[in-house]
Amino acid sequence: MIDPQLSGRVALVTGANQGIGAAVAVALAAEGAAALLTYKRWDPGAHQARYVTAQRIQMS
């Protein structure tokens, strides 16, 4: 179920390519927020960005 309070909102998530940051990014996207992800390393970060995008599209 998408939370109407998060739908259309933008969330900045630091450390989004692993651990807690990754889980938060997925959870926010699943609730309808657009997640802006920041991370240090490109390869795992880019993979996570694609995953979060897929989750958001799947939940819509």
C-alpha positions in Angstrom: 0.0 0.0 0.0 1.4 3.4 -0.9 1.4 6.0 1.8 -0.4 9.1 0.5 1.8 11.3 2.7 4.9 10.2 0.9 3.5 10.1 -2.6 5.0 12.8 -4.7 7.6 13.7 -2.1 11.3 13.6 -2.6 13.7 12.0 -0.1 17.5 12.4 0.0 19.1 9.1 1.1 22.8 9.1 1.9 24.8 5.8 1.8 22.1 4.3 -0.4 24.2 1.6 -2.0 24.3 -0.7 1.0 23.0 -1.5 4.5 20.5 0.8 6.2 20.7 3.4 3.5 19.8 0.8 0.8 16.9 -0.5 2.9 15.6 3.0 3.5 15.7 3.9 -0.2 13.7 0.8 -1.1 11.2 1.4 1.6 10.7 5.1 0.6 10.3 4.2 -3.1 7.8 1.4 -2.2 5.8 4.0 -0.3 5.6 6.4 -3.3 8.4 8.8 -2.6 11.0 9.7 -5.2 14.3 8.8 -3.7 17.5 10.8 -4.5 20.3 8.4 -3.8 23.9 9.4 -2.8 26.8 7.0 -2.5 30.6 6.9 -2.7 31.2 4.1 -5.2 29.6 4.2 -8.6 29.2 0.5 -9.4 27.1 -0.7 -6.4 25.4 2.7 -6.3 24.2 2.5 -9.9 22.9 -1.1 -9.3 21.0 0.1 -6.2 19.5 3.1 -8.1 18.2 0.7 -10.8 16.8 -1.6 -8.1 15.0 1.2 -6.3 13.6 2.6 -9.6 12.3 -0.9 -10.4 10.7 -1.2 -7.0 9.0 2.2 -7.3 7.6 1.3 -10.8 6.5 -2.1 -9.5 4.6 -0.6 -6.6 2.8 2.1 -8.6 
